[in-house]
Amino acid sequence: VQLQASGGGLVQAGGSLRLSCAAFGSAFSINNVNTWAWYRQAPGKQRELVTHITSDGQTYYADSVKGRFTISRDTTRNTLYLQMNNLKPEDTAVFYCKAFDKSILQEYWGKGTQVTVSS
């Protein structure tokens, strides 16, 4: 499975962005993914989990983004989304999407997309 993230950019505090992560590969491999996630890495910090959604629709959000970010997935387009509202300067980071197939303990990562929030 190959992942391609897009949608980052520069936005003012309080603004919104929607990130997309398109998945490419065999239908078998994509359908075997159990968890789809967004991570971010701010300058000088470790990569952190922002949110994830499981194949049965369960979601998790880091406390720092609850109520502001929404993860969703369009299975017909094999695309993962992250709607980010009320962005804050501390959200500035490179955002990465990840897919995890627990049957083979395989992680797939996309290249990051930069999100910069100005104050």
OpenMM code with the backbone's topology and positions (N, CA, C; nanometers):
from openmm import Vec3, app, unit

residues = "VAL GLN LEU GLN ALA SER GLY GLY GLY LEU VAL GLN ALA GLY GLY SER LEU ARG LEU SER CYS ALA ALA PHE GLY SER ALA PHE SER ILE ASN ASN VAL ASN THR TRP ALA TRP TYR ARG GLN ALA PRO GLY LYS GLN ARG GLU LEU VAL THR HIS ILE THR SER ASP GLY GLN THR TYR TYR ALA ASP SER VAL LYS GLY ARG PHE THR ILE SER ARG ASP THR THR ARG ASN THR LEU TYR LEU GLN MET ASN ASN LEU LYS PRO GLU ASP THR ALA VAL PHE TYR CYS LYS ALA PHE ASP LYS SER ILE LEU GLN GLU TYR TRP GLY LYS GLY THR GLN VAL THR VAL SER SER".split()
positions = [
    Vec3(0.0860, -0.1183, 0.0000),
    Vec3(0.0000, 0.0000, 0.0000),
    Vec3(0.0897, 0.1235, 0.0000),
    Vec3(0.0619, 0.2134, -0.0912),
    Vec3(0.1341, 0.3406, -0.0950),
    Vec3(0.0371, 0.4513, -0.0579),
    Vec3(0.0851, 0.5449, 0.0209),
    Vec3(0.0013, 0.6540, 0.0682),
    Vec3(0.0570, 0.7869, 0.0194),
    Vec3(-0.0303, 0.8733, -0.0232),
    Vec3(0.0095, 1.0048, -0.0719),
    Vec3(-0.0734, 1.1112, -0.0025),
    Vec3(-0.0085, 1.1872, 0.0841),
    Vec3(-0.0775, 1.2920, 0.1585),
    Vec3(-0.0686, 1.4253, 0.0851),
    Vec3(-0.1713, 1.5052, 0.1015),
    Vec3(-0.1749, 1.6375, 0.0401),
    Vec3(-0.2675, 1.7272, 0.1207),
    Vec3(-0.2665, 1.8550, 0.0857),
    Vec3(-0.3601, 1.9473, 0.1473),
    Vec3(-0.3011, 2.0424, 0.2493),
    Vec3(-0.1735, 2.0264, 0.2789),
    Vec3(-0.1119, 2.1171, 0.3746),
    Vec3(-0.0965, 2.2567, 0.3167),
    Vec3(-0.0587, 2.3479, 0.4027),
    Vec3(-0.0386, 2.4843, 0.3564),
    Vec3(-0.0214, 2.5791, 0.4721),
    Vec3(-0.0271, 2.7064, 0.4391),
    Vec3(-0.0147, 2.8130, 0.5381),
    Vec3(-0.1522, 2.8716, 0.5644),
    Vec3(-0.1879, 2.8809, 0.6917),
    Vec3(-0.3189, 2.9326, 0.7275),
    Vec3(-0.3052, 3.0167, 0.8541),
    Vec3(-0.3923, 3.1135, 0.8696),
    Vec3(-0.3906, 3.1951, 0.9907),
    Vec3(-0.4589, 3.1211, 1.1051),
    Vec3(-0.4214, 3.1568, 1.2244),
    Vec3(-0.4859, 3.0983, 1.3415),
    Vec3(-0.6370, 3.1176, 1.3324),
    Vec3(-0.7090, 3.0120, 1.3678),
    Vec3(-0.8537, 3.0144, 1.3572),
    Vec3(-0.9057, 2.9615, 1.2247),
    Vec3(-0.8168, 2.9424, 1.1318),
    Vec3(-0.8561, 2.8942, 1.0004),
    Vec3(-0.8709, 2.7432, 0.9948),
    Vec3(-0.8976, 2.6947, 0.8750),
    Vec3(-0.9223, 2.5515, 0.8540),
    Vec3(-0.8411, 2.4993, 0.7366),
    Vec3(-0.8120, 2.3710, 0.7436),
    Vec3(-0.7500, 2.2995, 0.6333),
    Vec3(-0.8055, 2.1583, 0.6311),
    Vec3(-0.8078, 2.0989, 0.5144),
    Vec3(-0.8439, 1.9580, 0.5038),
    Vec3(-0.7302, 1.8834, 0.4373),
    Vec3(-0.6761, 1.7884, 0.5086),
    Vec3(-0.5718, 1.7030, 0.4545),
    Vec3(-0.6345, 1.5789, 0.3921),
    Vec3(-0.5707, 1.5315, 0.2869),
    Vec3(-0.6146, 1.4088, 0.2214),
    Vec3(-0.4980, 1.3109, 0.2166),
    Vec3(-0.5309, 1.1834, 0.2185),
    Vec3(-0.4300, 1.0794, 0.2076),
    Vec3(-0.4879, 0.9706, 0.1181),
    Vec3(-0.4381, 0.9660, -0.0032),
    Vec3(-0.4866, 0.8675, -0.0992),
    Vec3(-0.4059, 0.7393, -0.0875),
    Vec3(-0.4750, 0.6274, -0.0891),
    Vec3(-0.4095, 0.4964, -0.0797),
    Vec3(-0.4101, 0.4291, -0.2156),
    Vec3(-0.2952, 0.3755, -0.2517),
    Vec3(-0.2801, 0.3062, -0.3781),
    Vec3(-0.2262, 0.1660, -0.3508),
    Vec3(-0.2773, 0.0709, -0.4261),
    Vec3(-0.2319, -0.0666, -0.4098),
    Vec3(-0.3435, -0.1629, -0.4417),
    Vec3(-0.3196, -0.2888, -0.4121),
    Vec3(-0.4219, -0.3881, -0.4423),
    Vec3(-0.5394, -0.3705, -0.3469),
    Vec3(-0.6566, -0.4045, -0.3965),
    Vec3(-0.7762, -0.3971, -0.3128),
    Vec3(-0.7607, -0.4870, -0.1917),
    Vec3(-0.6962, -0.6010, -0.2103),
    Vec3(-0.6756, -0.6947, -0.0997),
    Vec3(-0.5945, -0.6292, 0.0109),
    Vec3(-0.4859, -0.5659, -0.0277),
    Vec3(-0.3989, -0.5038, 0.0727),
    Vec3(-0.4678, -0.3883, 0.1425),
    Vec3(-0.5362, -0.3060, 0.0653),
    Vec3(-0.6042, -0.1901, 0.1246),
    Vec3(-0.7151, -0.2361, 0.2184),
    Vec3(-0.7890, -0.3370, 0.1764),
    Vec3(-0.8987, -0.3860, 0.2600),
    Vec3(-0.8489, -0.4543, 0.3866),
    Vec3(-0.7233, -0.4956, 0.3871),
    Vec3(-0.6669, -0.5597, 0.5058),
    Vec3(-0.6175, -0.4597, 0.6095),
    Vec3(-0.6157, -0.3344, 0.5735),
    Vec3(-0.5714, -0.2335, 0.6700),
    Vec3(-0.6758, -0.2207, 0.7811),
    Vec3(-0.6291, -0.2266, 0.9043),
    Vec3(-0.7198, -0.2215, 1.0183),
    Vec3(-0.7346, -0.0805, 1.0751),
    Vec3(-0.6262, -0.0042, 1.0666),
    Vec3(-0.6269, 0.1284, 1.1265),
    Vec3(-0.5624, 0.2288, 1.0321),
    Vec3(-0.6291, 0.3403, 1.0171),
    Vec3(-0.5791, 0.4535, 0.9385),
    Vec3(-0.5566, 0.5692, 1.0356),
    Vec3(-0.4422, 0.6328, 1.0229),
    Vec3(-0.4084, 0.7326, 1.1243),
    Vec3(-0.3393, 0.8549, 1.0644),
    Vec3(-0.3458, 0.9620, 1.1382),
    Vec3(-0.2686, 1.0834, 1.1106),
    Vec3(-0.1741, 1.1068, 1.2285),
    Vec3(-0.0499, 1.1315, 1.1959),
    Vec3(0.0512, 1.1699, 1.2929),
    Vec3(0.1030, 1.3080, 1.2540),
    Vec3(0.1711, 1.3719, 1.3461),
    Vec3(0.2366, 1.4979, 1.3132),
    Vec3(0.3691, 1.5081, 1.3873),
    Vec3(0.4580, 1.5856, 1.3291),
    Vec3(0.5876, 1.6075, 1.3909),
    Vec3(0.6223, 1.7549, 1.3799),
    Vec3(0.6256, 1.8192, 1.4945),
    Vec3(0.6634, 1.9600, 1.4995),
    Vec3(0.8151, 1.9704, 1.5069),
    Vec3(0.8702, 2.0849, 1.4686),
    Vec3(1.0160, 2.1020, 1.4724),
    Vec3(1.0718, 2.0749, 1.6122),
    Vec3(1.1727, 1.9894, 1.6195),
    Vec3(1.2376, 1.9607, 1.7459),
    Vec3(1.1606, 1.8670, 1.8363),
    Vec3(1.0498, 1.8132, 1.7873),
    Vec3(0.9683, 1.7242, 1.8705),
    Vec3(0.9536, 1.5882, 1.8049),
    Vec3(0.9129, 1.4918, 1.8858),
    Vec3(0.8897, 1.3585, 1.8321),
    Vec3(0.7582, 1.3525, 1.7571),
    Vec3(0.7505, 1.2586, 1.6667),
    Vec3(0.6260, 1.2379, 1.5940),
    Vec3(0.5197, 1.1886, 1.6927),
    Vec3(0.3987, 1.2416, 1.6814),
    Vec3(0.2923, 1.2051, 1.7730),
    Vec3(0.1661, 1.1683, 1.6965),
    Vec3(0.0896, 1.0787, 1.7589),
    Vec3(-0.0387, 1.0390, 1.7024),
    Vec3(-0.1402, 1.1502, 1.7227),
    Vec3(-0.2045, 1.1889, 1.6162),
    Vec3(-0.3083, 1.2918, 1.6233),
    Vec3(-0.4457, 1.2271, 1.6339),
    Vec3(-0.4719, 1.1316, 1.5459),
    Vec3(-0.6020, 1.0684, 1.5418),
    Vec3(-0.5927, 0.9401, 1.4607),
    Vec3(-0.6839, 0.8481, 1.4867),
    Vec3(-0.6934, 0.7312, 1.4003),
    Vec3(-0.8378, 0.6853, 1.3885),
    Vec3(-0.8623, 0.6075, 1.2864),
    Vec3(-0.9940, 0.5485, 1.2644),
    Vec3(-0.9726, 0.4029, 1.2267),
    Vec3(-1.0512, 0.3155, 1.2875),
    Vec3(-1.0372, 0.1737, 1.2592),
    Vec3(-1.1298, 0.1335, 1.1446),
    Vec3(-1.1112, 0.0132, 1.0977),
    Vec3(-1.1904, -0.0349, 0.9851),
    Vec3(-1.3387, -0.0441, 1.0197),
    Vec3(-1.3699, -0.0538, 1.1487),
    Vec3(-1.5113, -0.0575, 1.1880),
    Vec3(-1.5609, 0.0787, 1.2358),
    Vec3(-1.4811, 0.1814, 1.2102),
    Vec3(-1.5272, 0.3175, 1.2328),
    Vec3(-1.4979, 0.3790, 1.3682),
    Vec3(-1.4286, 0.3076, 1.4535),
    Vec3(-1.3951, 0.3650, 1.5837),
    Vec3(-1.2847, 0.4694, 1.5663),
    Vec3(-1.2980, 0.5773, 1.6397),
    Vec3(-1.2013, 0.6859, 1.6276),
    Vec3(-1.1350, 0.7177, 1.7611),
    Vec3(-1.0179, 0.7749, 1.7481),
    Vec3(-0.9424, 0.8235, 1.8643),
    Vec3(-0.8860, 0.9603, 1.8273),
    Vec3(-0.8874, 1.0511, 1.9239),
    Vec3(-0.8279, 1.1834, 1.9030),
    Vec3(-0.7380, 1.2181, 2.0215),
    Vec3(-0.6258, 1.2753, 1.9921),
    Vec3(-0.5425, 1.3298, 2.0987),
    Vec3(-0.6181, 1.4439, 2.1649),
    Vec3(-0.5955, 1.4618, 2.2934),
    Vec3(-0.6668, 1.5660, 2.3674),
    Vec3(-0.6475, 1.7034, 2.3041),
    Vec3(-0.5306, 1.7261, 2.2493),
    Vec3(-0.4981, 1.8578, 2.1954),
    Vec3(-0.5799, 1.8949, 2.0725),
    Vec3(-0.6437, 1.7967, 2.0091),
    Vec3(-0.7191, 1.8257, 1.8871),
    Vec3(-0.8676, 1.7924, 1.8990),
    Vec3(-0.9081, 1.7370, 2.0104),
    Vec3(-1.0494, 1.7010, 2.0277),
    Vec3(-1.1379, 1.8226, 2.0091),
    Vec3(-1.2437, 1.8030, 1.9337),
    Vec3(-1.3377, 1.9105, 1.9096),
    Vec3(-1.2980, 2.0027, 1.7960),
    Vec3(-1.1760, 1.9890, 1.7460),
    Vec3(-1.1290, 2.0749, 1.6366),
    Vec3(-1.0988, 1.9951, 1.5096),
    Vec3(-1.0498, 1.8735, 1.5252),
    Vec3(-1.0127, 1.7905, 1.4108),
    Vec3(-1.1125, 1.6763, 1.3948),
    Vec3(-1.1350, 1.6368, 1.2712),
    Vec3(-1.2225, 1.5234, 1.2424),
    Vec3(-1.1570, 1.4337, 1.1381),
    Vec3(-1.1466, 1.3077, 1.1704),
    Vec3(-1.0925, 1.2101, 1.0754),
    Vec3(-1.2076, 1.1387, 1.0067),
    Vec3(-1.1889, 1.1113, 0.8789),
    Vec3(-1.2904, 1.0374, 0.8061),
    Vec3(-1.2238, 0.9616, 0.6930),
    Vec3(-1.2985, 0.8701, 0.6371),
    Vec3(-1.2430, 0.7894, 0.5288),
    Vec3(-1.3498, 0.7629, 0.4255),
    Vec3(-1.3135, 0.7825, 0.3007),
    Vec3(-1.4016, 0.7528, 0.1883),
    Vec3(-1.3511, 0.6234, 0.1254),
    Vec3(-1.4207, 0.5141, 0.1532),
    Vec3(-1.3735, 0.3847, 0.1045),
    Vec3(-1.3869, 0.3730, -0.0464),
    Vec3(-1.4792, 0.4465, -0.1052),
    Vec3(-1.4964, 0.4374, -0.2503),
    Vec3(-1.3795, 0.5030, -0.3236),
    Vec3(-1.3180, 0.6002, -0.2581),
    Vec3(-1.2044, 0.6691, -0.3177),
    Vec3(-1.0711, 0.6253, -0.2564),
    Vec3(-1.0772, 0.5327, -0.1598),
    Vec3(-0.9559, 0.4903, -0.0887),
    Vec3(-0.8777, 0.6103, -0.0372),
    Vec3(-0.9487, 0.7010, 0.0229),
    Vec3(-0.8869, 0.8248, 0.0695),
    Vec3(-0.9234, 0.8516, 0.2154),
    Vec3(-0.8225, 0.8893, 0.2905),
    Vec3(-0.8375, 0.9285, 0.4299),
    Vec3(-0.8325, 1.0802, 0.4372),
    Vec3(-0.9140, 1.1378, 0.5233),
    Vec3(-0.9190, 1.2831, 0.5369),
    Vec3(-0.8939, 1.3254, 0.6816),
    Vec3(-0.8472, 1.4468, 0.6940),
    Vec3(-0.8377, 1.5098, 0.8251),
    Vec3(-0.8856, 1.6532, 0.8101),
    Vec3(-1.0038, 1.6792, 0.8629),
    Vec3(-1.0568, 1.8153, 0.8640),
    Vec3(-1.0075, 1.8845, 0.9901),
    Vec3(-0.9393, 1.9941, 0.9716),
    Vec3(-0.8811, 2.0665, 1.0847),
    Vec3(-0.9422, 2.2052, 1.0910),
    Vec3(-1.0122, 2.2328, 1.1988),
    Vec3(-1.0759, 2.3626, 1.2192),
    Vec3(-1.0135, 2.4330, 1.3392),
    Vec3(-1.0355, 2.5626, 1.3453),
    Vec3(-0.9836, 2.6418, 1.4566),
    Vec3(-0.8353, 2.6115, 1.4815),
    Vec3(-0.7595, 2.6183, 1.3760),
    Vec3(-0.6173, 2.5853, 1.3872),
    Vec3(-0.5442, 2.6849, 1.4750),
    Vec3(-0.4439, 2.6328, 1.5449),
    Vec3(-0.3633, 2.7130, 1.6362),
    Vec3(-0.2167, 2.7070, 1.5924),
    Vec3(-0.1388, 2.8059, 1.6291),
    Vec3(0.0038, 2.8029, 1.5919),
    Vec3(0.0738, 2.6750, 1.6376),
    Vec3(0.0298, 2.6204, 1.7502),
    Vec3(0.0932, 2.4963, 1.7994),
    Vec3(0.0571, 2.3737, 1.7172),
    Vec3(-0.0332, 2.3894, 1.6212),
    Vec3(-0.0628, 2.2797, 1.5285),
    Vec3(0.0391, 2.2734, 1.4145),
    Vec3(0.1247, 2.3715, 1.4061),
    Vec3(0.2259, 2.3735, 1.3003),
    Vec3(0.3138, 2.2497, 1.3084),
    Vec3(0.3184, 2.1751, 1.1997),
    Vec3(0.3918, 2.0486, 1.1979),
    Vec3(0.3861, 1.9897, 1.0580),
    Vec3(0.4645, 1.8869, 1.0387),
    Vec3(0.4496, 1.8033, 0.9203),
    Vec3(0.3531, 1.6903, 0.9579),
    Vec3(0.2502, 1.6756, 0.8801),
    Vec3(0.1486, 1.5742, 0.9065),
    Vec3(0.1724, 1.4539, 0.8155),
    Vec3(0.1634, 1.3360, 0.8752),
    Vec3(0.1833, 1.2105, 0.8036),
    Vec3(0.0614, 1.1211, 0.8196),
    Vec3(0.0293, 1.0479, 0.7153),
    Vec3(-0.0750, 0.9468, 0.7278),
    Vec3(-0.0098, 0.8096, 0.7350),
    Vec3(-0.0782, 0.7207, 0.8031),
    Vec3(-0.0270, 0.5861, 0.8228),
    Vec3(-0.1392, 0.4860, 0.8152),
    Vec3(-0.1098, 0.3730, 0.7554),
    Vec3(-0.2032, 0.2614, 0.7528),
    Vec3(-0.1366, 0.1425, 0.8215),
    Vec3(-0.2154, 0.0653, 0.8951),
    Vec3(-0.1601, -0.0483, 0.9696),
    Vec3(-0.2422, -0.1730, 0.9437),
    Vec3(-0.1722, -0.2779, 0.8982),
    Vec3(-0.2349, -0.4082, 0.8762),
    Vec3(-0.1860, -0.4993, 0.9880),
    Vec3(-0.2739, -0.5271, 1.0829),
    Vec3(-0.2297, -0.6044, 1.1988),
    Vec3(-0.2099, -0.7516, 1.1671),
    Vec3(-0.2648, -0.7990, 1.0565),
    Vec3(-0.2488, -0.9415, 1.0237),
    Vec3(-0.1045, -0.9755, 0.9883),
    Vec3(-0.0346, -0.8746, 0.9365),
    Vec3(0.1060, -0.8964, 0.9001),
    Vec3(0.1968, -0.7966, 0.9712),
    Vec3(0.1384, -0.7241, 1.0668),
    Vec3(0.2125, -0.6232, 1.1438),
    Vec3(0.2896, -0.5291, 1.0521),
    Vec3(0.2208, -0.4826, 0.9506),
    Vec3(0.2846, -0.3963, 0.8514),
    Vec3(0.2310, -0.2536, 0.8614),
    Vec3(0.3235, -0.1598, 0.8699),
    Vec3(0.2877, -0.0182, 0.8669),
    Vec3(0.3227, 0.0399, 0.7308),
    Vec3(0.2373, 0.1261, 0.6851),
    Vec3(0.2610, 0.1992, 0.5608),
    Vec3(0.2532, 0.3478, 0.5927),
    Vec3(0.3531, 0.4228, 0.5497),
    Vec3(0.3578, 0.5656, 0.5777),
    Vec3(0.3586, 0.6445, 0.4478),
    Vec3(0.2882, 0.7557, 0.4515),
    Vec3(0.2969, 0.8484, 0.3407),
    Vec3(0.4021, 0.9542, 0.3697),
    Vec3(0.4445, 1.0235, 0.2672),
    Vec3(0.5318, 1.1385, 0.2879),
    Vec3(0.4492, 1.2494, 0.3522),
    Vec3(0.5132, 1.3295, 0.4308),
    Vec3(0.4414, 1.4302, 0.5051),
    Vec3(0.3946, 1.5479, 0.4223),
    Vec3(0.3005, 1.6195, 0.4800),
    Vec3(0.2541, 1.7445, 0.4210),
    Vec3(0.2633, 1.8516, 0.5299),
    Vec3(0.3213, 1.9647, 0.4937),
    Vec3(0.3496, 2.0690, 0.5924),
    Vec3(0.2255, 2.1526, 0.6202),
    Vec3(0.1965, 2.1701, 0.7475),
    Vec3(0.0901, 2.2608, 0.7915),
    Vec3(0.1552, 2.3683, 0.8769),
    Vec3(0.1348, 2.4926, 0.8373),
    Vec3(0.1904, 2.6056, 0.9116),
    Vec3(0.0773, 2.6994, 0.9489),
    Vec3(0.0656, 2.7266, 1.0774),
    Vec3(-0.0401, 2.8148, 1.1270),
    Vec3(0.0250, 2.9398, 1.1839),
    Vec3(-0.0084, 3.0522, 1.1256),
    Vec3(0.0500, 3.1783, 1.1713),
    Vec3(-0.0405, 3.2446, 1.2752),
    Vec3(0.0217, 3.3160, 1.3659),
    Vec3(-0.0566, 3.3814, 1.4729),
    Vec3(-0.1016, 3.5202, 1.4322),
] * unit.nanometer
topology = app.Topology()
chain = topology.addChain("A")
for resn in residues:
    res = topology.addResidue(resn, chain)
    for name in ("N", "CA", "C"):
        topology.addAtom(name, app.Element.getBySymbol(name[0]), res)
